[in-house]
């Protein structure tokens, strides 16, 4: 008897080993879909030929929705899927992919649509909502159309409807409003500039700013910046005010300088020590290191100070 049972077990063993195992249906907790429907295969793994069965409309492009355990259980049961939630907290986050049209692109399109309204050339569109954007399906055309445009030239305000894709029955349509603002091209620093660093043309880039955001003391001519140095360290992207700058210091306080007096063909020179710092063209006080007499002189070059005839005695001593 035992030998018969053992023989039967040996005969059945290959059948049990060779029998295919069915993969367990598992829930996907996070799903990204491209189309306008959600399919069983988006929500569950290992559903076989039922993967393409549509079970719900997808959220709008760029949006997401969460479906709970009860909804998922009913969808599985209705479609003959062997799946049940493990806990009441089981859920799936469904997100619809899309292409984003930014508020900057929308503003540019409205500006083109306002071309026949005689707005100044330096004008810029400013949407009422700075977070405004439009998300369309990834396979949609990105061509925009501005419809129902209304513009008040006195208050420089507008309203319109943006349609994407243009002239499409299934287009996304969004109402927008805003105003037209005047702008200026302003030179700003391309990199941080430290005190004592001389600003060159390579240190300047141009940016467009709202005219009402540019103070009266802001320098708008780059020629009035180049060759000067900040009084304090300045950051990249910073607008430059006239009081922020000074001519480079070429004589520091306490530095040894050459004092020079010229009168006709006569030239006298002596060594002095600067009592004050200054830039080319500044008048500072200098003390003769031999006579200890202090005179005034104009800085004409780094560590070179020209004194007047009144200072001749200081040089002579």
C-alpha positions as CSV (number, residue, x, y, z in Angstrom):
1,X,0.0,0.0,0.0
2,X,2.8,2.4,1.0
3,X,4.6,1.6,-2.3
4,X,1.4,2.4,-4.3
5,X,1.1,5.8,-2.6
6,X,4.7,6.6,-3.2
7,X,4.4,5.7,-6.9
8,X,1.3,7.9,-7.2
9,X,3.1,10.8,-5.6
10,X,6.0,10.5,-8.1
11,X,3.6,10.5,-11.0
12,X,1.7,13.6,-9.8
13,X,4.9,15.6,-8.9
14,X,5.8,16.6,-12.4
15,X,2.2,17.8,-13.0
16,X,2.3,20.0,-9.9
17,X,5.7,21.5,-10.7
18,X,4.8,22.3,-14.3
19,X,1.5,23.9,-13.5
20,X,1.7,27.7,-14.3
21,X,1.3,30.0,-11.3
22,X,-1.0,33.0,-11.8
23,X,0.5,36.4,-10.8
24,X,-1.2,38.2,-8.1
25,X,-3.2,41.4,-9.1
26,X,-1.6,44.3,-7.3
27,X,-2.7,48.0,-7.0
28,X,-0.6,50.8,-8.3
29,X,-0.6,53.6,-5.7
30,X,0.5,56.3,-8.2
31,X,-0.5,56.5,-11.8
32,X,0.3,58.9,-14.6
33,X,-1.9,58.8,-17.7
34,X,-1.5,60.6,-21.0
35,X,-5.0,60.1,-22.5
36,X,-8.4,61.2,-21.4
37,X,-9.4,57.8,-19.9
38,X,-8.1,55.7,-17.0
39,X,-7.8,52.0,-17.8
40,X,-7.7,48.9,-15.6
41,X,-4.0,48.4,-16.5
42,X,-3.2,51.9,-15.2
43,X,-4.6,51.0,-11.8
44,X,-3.6,47.3,-11.4
45,X,-0.7,45.1,-12.4
46,X,-1.2,41.6,-13.8
47,X,-4.8,42.0,-15.2
48,X,-4.0,40.3,-18.5
49,X,-6.2,41.1,-21.5
50,X,-8.4,43.4,-19.4
51,X,-5.6,46.0,-19.1
52,X,-7.1,48.2,-21.9
53,X,-10.6,48.3,-20.4
54,X,-11.5,52.0,-19.6
55,X,-13.0,52.5,-16.2
56,X,-13.0,56.3,-15.7
57,X,-12.4,59.7,-17.3
58,X,-8.9,61.0,-16.6
59,X,-8.5,64.3,-14.7
60,X,-7.8,67.5,-16.7
61,X,-4.2,67.8,-18.0
62,X,-1.9,68.8,-15.2
63,X,-4.5,67.8,-12.5
64,X,-4.6,64.8,-10.2
65,X,-7.3,62.9,-8.3
66,X,-7.2,60.3,-5.6
67,X,-9.6,57.2,-5.7
68,X,-10.3,55.4,-2.5
69,X,-10.4,51.7,-1.5
70,X,-14.2,51.4,-1.9
71,X,-14.2,52.8,-5.4
72,X,-11.2,50.5,-6.4
73,X,-13.0,47.4,-4.9
74,X,-16.1,48.1,-6.9
75,X,-14.2,48.7,-10.2
76,X,-12.3,45.4,-9.6
77,X,-15.5,43.5,-8.9
78,X,-17.4,44.9,-11.9
79,X,-14.6,43.8,-14.2
80,X,-14.0,40.3,-12.7
81,X,-10.6,41.3,-11.2
82,X,-9.5,39.2,-8.1
83,X,-8.5,42.1,-5.9
84,X,-9.6,43.4,-2.6
85,X,-8.2,46.2,-0.5
86,X,-5.9,45.3,2.3
87,X,-7.1,48.2,4.4
88,X,-9.6,51.0,4.1
89,X,-6.7,53.4,3.5
90,X,-5.7,51.8,0.2
91,X,-5.9,54.4,-2.6
92,X,-4.4,55.4,-5.9
93,X,-3.3,58.8,-7.0
94,X,-4.1,59.4,-10.7
95,X,-2.3,62.2,-12.5
96,X,-2.8,63.4,-16.1
97,X,0.3,64.5,-17.9
98,X,0.3,67.7,-20.0
99,X,2.2,70.6,-21.5
100,X,2.3,73.9,-19.6
101,X,1.8,77.2,-21.3
102,X,3.3,79.7,-18.9
103,X,2.0,83.2,-18.0
104,X,5.0,84.7,-19.9
105,X,3.9,83.0,-23.1
106,X,0.3,84.1,-22.5
107,X,1.5,87.7,-21.9
108,X,3.5,87.7,-25.1
109,X,0.5,86.4,-27.1
110,X,-1.8,89.2,-25.7
111,X,0.9,91.8,-26.5
112,X,0.9,90.7,-30.1
113,X,-2.9,90.9,-30.2
114,X,-2.7,94.5,-28.9
115,X,-0.4,95.5,-31.7
116,X,-3.2,97.6,-33.4
117,X,-4.1,99.5,-30.2
118,X,-1.2,102.0,-30.6
119,X,0.4,101.1,-27.3
120,X,3.9,102.4,-26.7
121,X,6.8,100.3,-28.0
122,X,8.2,99.9,-24.5
123,X,5.0,98.4,-23.2
124,X,4.6,95.1,-21.4
125,X,1.6,93.0,-20.6
126,X,1.1,92.2,-16.9
127,X,-1.6,89.5,-16.1
128,X,-3.7,90.1,-13.0
129,X,-2.8,86.6,-11.8
130,X,1.0,86.0,-11.9
131,X,0.4,82.3,-11.3
132,X,-1.8,82.0,-14.5
133,X,-0.9,79.1,-16.7
134,X,-2.7,76.7,-19.0
135,X,-2.0,73.0,-19.2
136,X,-3.1,71.1,-22.4
137,X,-2.8,67.4,-23.4
138,X,0.7,66.4,-24.5
139,X,-0.5,65.6,-28.0
140,X,-2.4,69.0,-28.5
141,X,-1.2,71.9,-30.6
142,X,0.2,74.7,-28.6
143,X,-1.1,77.4,-31.0
144,X,-3.0,80.1,-29.0
145,X,-5.8,82.4,-30.1
146,X,-6.8,85.6,-28.2
147,X,-10.6,86.0,-28.4
148,X,-13.0,88.7,-27.2
149,X,-10.2,91.1,-26.5
150,X,-11.3,94.4,-24.8
151,X,-8.8,97.2,-24.1
152,X,-9.3,100.4,-22.2
153,X,-6.7,102.9,-23.4
154,X,-7.4,105.4,-20.6
155,X,-6.7,103.0,-17.8
156,X,-4.5,100.7,-19.9
157,X,-6.5,97.6,-18.8
158,X,-7.6,94.6,-20.9
159,X,-9.6,91.4,-20.7
160,X,-9.6,88.5,-23.1
161,X,-10.2,84.8,-23.6
162,X,-7.2,82.6,-24.4
163,X,-8.0,79.5,-26.5
164,X,-5.6,76.6,-26.8
165,X,-5.4,74.9,-29.3
166,X,-6.6,77.7,-31.5
167,X,-9.9,77.1,-33.3
168,X,-10.3,73.6,-31.9
169,X,-13.8,72.4,-30.7
170,X,-12.1,70.7,-27.7
171,X,-9.9,73.7,-26.9
172,X,-9.2,74.9,-23.4
173,X,-10.6,78.4,-22.9
174,X,-9.5,80.6,-20.0
175,X,-10.6,84.2,-19.2
176,X,-7.7,86.5,-18.4
177,X,-7.3,90.2,-17.5
178,X,-4.5,92.6,-16.6
179,X,-2.9,95.8,-17.6
180,X,-0.3,97.4,-19.8
181,X,2.8,98.8,-18.1
182,X,5.6,101.0,-19.5
183,X,9.1,99.5,-19.1
184,X,12.7,100.6,-19.2
185,X,15.9,98.8,-20.2
186,X,18.1,99.1,-17.1
187,X,21.7,98.1,-16.7
188,X,22.3,95.7,-13.7
189,X,25.3,93.9,-12.4
190,X,26.1,90.5,-14.0
191,X,28.1,89.4,-10.9
192,X,28.7,90.4,-7.3
193,X,31.0,93.4,-7.2
194,X,33.1,94.2,-4.1
195,X,34.1,97.5,-2.7
196,X,37.2,98.6,-4.7
197,X,36.5,96.5,-7.7
198,X,36.3,98.6,-10.9
199,X,33.2,97.9,-13.0
200,X,33.8,97.0,-16.6
201,X,31.4,96.6,-19.6
202,X,31.6,92.8,-19.0
203,X,30.1,93.3,-15.5
204,X,26.9,94.7,-16.9
205,X,23.8,93.1,-18.4
206,X,20.5,94.6,-19.4
207,X,17.1,93.8,-18.0
208,X,13.6,95.2,-18.7
209,X,11.9,96.7,-15.6
210,X,8.6,98.3,-15.0
211,X,9.1,102.1,-15.3
212,X,7.3,102.8,-12.0
213,X,9.6,100.3,-10.2
214,X,12.8,102.3,-11.3
215,X,13.7,105.0,-8.8
216,X,14.8,108.4,-10.0
217,X,18.3,107.9,-8.7
218,X,18.8,104.6,-10.6
219,X,21.5,104.8,-13.3
220,X,20.0,103.9,-16.8
221,X,23.1,104.8,-18.8
222,X,25.8,102.1,-18.6
223,X,28.5,104.8,-19.4
224,X,27.8,106.3,-16.0
225,X,28.7,103.0,-14.3
226,X,31.7,101.7,-16.2
227,X,35.0,102.7,-14.6
228,X,33.5,103.3,-11.2
229,X,33.5,101.2,-8.0
230,X,30.8,100.4,-5.4
231,X,31.0,102.1,-2.1
232,X,29.7,98.8,-0.6
233,X,29.5,95.2,-2.0
234,X,26.7,94.9,-4.5
235,X,24.9,91.7,-5.6
236,X,24.3,90.2,-9.0
237,X,21.2,91.5,-10.7
238,X,21.1,94.7,-8.6
239,X,20.1,98.0,-10.1
240,X,22.7,100.7,-9.5
241,X,21.9,104.0,-7.9
242,X,24.2,107.0,-8.4
243,X,25.0,107.2,-4.7
244,X,26.1,103.5,-4.8
245,X,29.2,104.4,-6.8
246,X,32.4,106.4,-6.5
247,X,35.5,106.8,-8.5
248,X,38.2,104.2,-7.7
249,X,40.4,105.2,-4.8
250,X,44.0,105.6,-6.1
251,X,45.4,107.2,-2.9
252,X,44.7,105.5,0.4
253,X,44.9,107.3,3.8
254,X,48.4,107.0,5.2
255,X,50.0,106.0,1.8
256,X,53.3,107.5,0.7
257,X,52.8,109.8,-2.3
258,X,54.8,111.9,-4.6
259,X,54.1,115.6,-4.2
260,X,54.7,117.5,-7.5
261,X,54.8,121.3,-8.2
262,X,55.1,122.5,-11.8
263,X,55.5,126.1,-12.8
264,X,56.6,126.7,-16.4
265,X,59.7,124.7,-16.9
266,X,60.3,124.3,-13.2
267,X,59.3,121.1,-11.5
268,X,59.7,120.2,-7.8
269,X,58.9,117.0,-6.1
270,X,59.0,115.6,-2.6
271,X,57.7,112.6,-0.7
272,X,54.6,113.1,1.4
273,X,52.1,111.0,3.3
274,X,48.3,111.2,2.5
275,X,46.2,112.5,5.3
276,X,43.0,111.5,3.4
277,X,42.1,109.0,0.7
278,X,40.9,110.1,-2.7
279,X,40.3,109.4,-6.4
280,X,41.7,111.1,-9.4
281,X,40.6,114.7,-9.4
282,X,40.0,114.9,-5.7
283,X,41.8,117.5,-3.5
284,X,43.3,116.0,-0.4
285,X,45.8,117.0,2.3
286,X,49.3,115.7,2.3
287,X,52.1,116.0,4.9
288,X,55.7,116.4,3.7
289,X,57.6,113.6,5.4
290,X,60.7,115.7,5.9
291,X,59.2,119.1,7.0
292,X,56.0,117.9,8.5
293,X,54.2,120.7,6.7
294,X,50.7,119.9,5.5
295,X,49.4,121.2,2.2
296,X,46.5,120.5,-0.2
297,X,46.9,118.9,-3.6
298,X,44.9,117.4,-6.4
299,X,45.3,113.7,-7.2
300,X,46.4,113.3,-10.8
301,X,47.4,109.6,-10.9
302,X,47.8,106.8,-8.4
303,X,49.9,108.1,-5.5
304,X,50.7,111.3,-7.5
305,X,49.5,114.6,-6.0
306,X,50.0,118.0,-7.7
307,X,50.2,120.9,-5.2
308,X,49.6,124.6,-5.9
309,X,52.1,127.4,-5.7
310,X,51.0,127.9,-2.0
311,X,52.5,124.6,-1.3
312,X,55.9,125.4,-2.7
313,X,57.4,126.0,0.7
314,X,56.4,122.6,1.8
315,X,58.2,121.0,-1.1
316,X,61.2,123.3,-0.7
317,X,61.6,122.1,2.9
